Amino acid sequence: MKYLPWMSVMLVVAGGVMGCSDDSGSNDTAGGAAGSGAAMATKDIVDTAVAAGSFTKLADALGKAGLVDALKGKGPFTVFAPTDGAFDAFEAKNPGVLAKLSKAELADVLKYHVVAGTAAMSGDLKDEQALVTLLGSPVLIDTTGGVKVADAKVTAADVKASNGVIHVIDKIILPPQDDIVTTAIAAGTFTSLAGALTSAGLVETLQGPGPFTVFAPTDAAFAKLAAVPTGDALKKVLLYHVVSGAVGSGDLTPGMVPTLLDGKSVAVDLKSGVKINMSMVTAANIITKNGVIHVVDSVLIPE
C-alpha cells in the first residue's frame, strides 16, 4: 500500500467551463452535445447522455430503475457514466446478471455511480479520496496514471451538463456488499476487535448506514495491551477509533480529527509514515458498504 500526503478535500461546484480532458486531450468521446466550449451547458445530465449517443444502455437502465427524474433534478451531481461498451463488457463476463436485478437492486448499482451535492471536475479529484455516492456507500478515487474510480478508468472527463458533470468510465462499478463489521470479520485478523465491539454493544452501530471511518487495530495490536478494557471503558476506547464520514487517506491533513468519543480527537502525524496518535497505519482505504477501514498496529487509548 502506498501513502501520499493526506490532503483536505474541497469539491468545488463547477460554475464555469473547464477544459480538462481525457488522456488524449479531448473530451469528444462523450459527444458534441456537451463539449467543452465556452457556453454554459443547457441540457441536464440525462439529456446530455442521451444526446451523446453512446449511453443508450445507461439511459435505459436509469429508466428501468426509476432514476431519470432524480438525475433531471436540480443537483448538482457528479456522474461516472459507463458507456454502452462498458455495459456490453459486463454482460459478456456476467451473462444475464443485470437483467435479473430487481428495480431496487439496479437502482443501487446506478446510484453507486453518482455523487450528489457537487459537480466535481477532474481537477478537484484527489488521489486516495473517498467520495460518498448517492447510494450512501463510498467509492475510492485513484489519480495515479490517469483517473480511476474504483477499478474503472475515466476515459473522458468534465462533460458539462446544466445540473452537474459527467465523467465517462470504461466499466460498470459495483457497490460493496459488506459493512465495516462484516468486512473486518472476513479479514480474519480482527477477531479481538470484533469481540470487543460485541462486548461493548457497538456492532449494530457500525453496521448502520454511516458512513464511518474506522482505524481498526489488528489482533496483534490488541495483544500488545497489558489488559483489554471492559465495560464503559471499552466502549470509550472503541468509539475513539471511529470518525464520522468516509475518510480516504487523501482526505486528511496533519492535525486533530474528532472521533465518535465525545470531546476526543486523534492526531494525524505524517512526519514518519502515517500515524494516528502513535499507531502506524499499515493498510489504508479498505472500502466497505458503510465506510472506510484503515488498519493500525496499536490500540488507540484516549487520554
Residue, then its C-alpha position, 0 to 999 in steps of 0.5 A: m500500500k502506498y501513502l501520499p500526503w493526506m490532503s483536505v478535500m474541497l469539491v468545488v461546484a463547477g460554475g464555469v467551463m473547464g477544459c480538462s480532458d481525457d488522456s488524449g486531450s479531448n473530451d469528444t468521446a462523450g459527444g458534441a452535445a456537451g463539449s467543452g466550449a465556452a457556453m454554459a451547458t443547457k441540457d441536464i445530465v440525462d439529456t446530455a447522455v442521451a444526446a451523446g449517443s453512446f449511453t443508450k444502455l445507461a439511459d435505459a437502465l436509469g429508466k428501468a430503475g426509476l432514476v431519470d427524474a432524480l438525475k433531471g433534478k436540480g443537483p448538482f451531481t457528479v456522474f461516472a457514466p459507463t458507456d454502452g461498451a462498458f455495459d456490453a463488457f459486463e454482460a459478456k463476463n456476467p451473462g444475464v446478471l443485470a437483467k435479473l436485478s430487481k428495480a431496487e437492486l439496479a437502482d443501487v448499482l446506478k446510484y453507486h455511480v453518482v455523487a450528489g451535492t457537487a459537480a466535481m471536475s477532474g481537477d478537484l479529484k484527489d488521489e486516495q479520496a473517498l467520495v460518498t455516492l448517492l447510494g450512501s456507500p463510498v467509492l475510492i478515487d485513484t489519480t495515479g496514471g490517469v483517473k480511476v474510480a474504483d477499478a474503472k478508468v475515466t476515459a473522458a472527463d468534465v462533460k458539462a451538463s446544466n445540473g452537474v458533470i459527467h465523467v465517462i468510465d470504461k466499466i460498470i462499478l459495483p457497490p460493496q456488499d459488506d459493512i465495516v463489521t462484516t468486512a473486518i470479520a472476513a479479514g480474519t485478523f480482527t477477531s479481538l476487535a470484533g469481540a470487543l465491539t460485541s462486548a461493548g454493544l457497538v456492532e449494530t452501530l457500525q453496521g448502520p448506514g454511516p458512513f464511518t471511518v474506522f482505524a481498526p487495530t489488528d489482533a496483534a495490536f490488541a495483544k500488545l495491551a497489558a489488559v483489554p478494557t471492559g465495560d464503559a471503558l471499552k466502549k470509550v476506547l472503541l468509539y475513539h477509533v471511529v470518525s464520522g464520514a468516509v475518510g480516504s487517506g487523501d482526505l486528511t491533513p496533519g492535525m486533530v480529527p474528532t472521533l465518535l468519543d465525545g470531546k476526543s480527537v486523534a492526531v494525524d502525524l505524517k512526519s514518519g509514515v502515517k500515524i494516528n496518535m502513535s499507531m502506524v497505519t499499515a493498510a489504508n482505504i479498505i472500502t466497505k458498504n458503510g465506510v472506510i477501514h484503515v488498519v493500525d498496529s496499536v490500540l488507540i487509548p484516549e487520554 
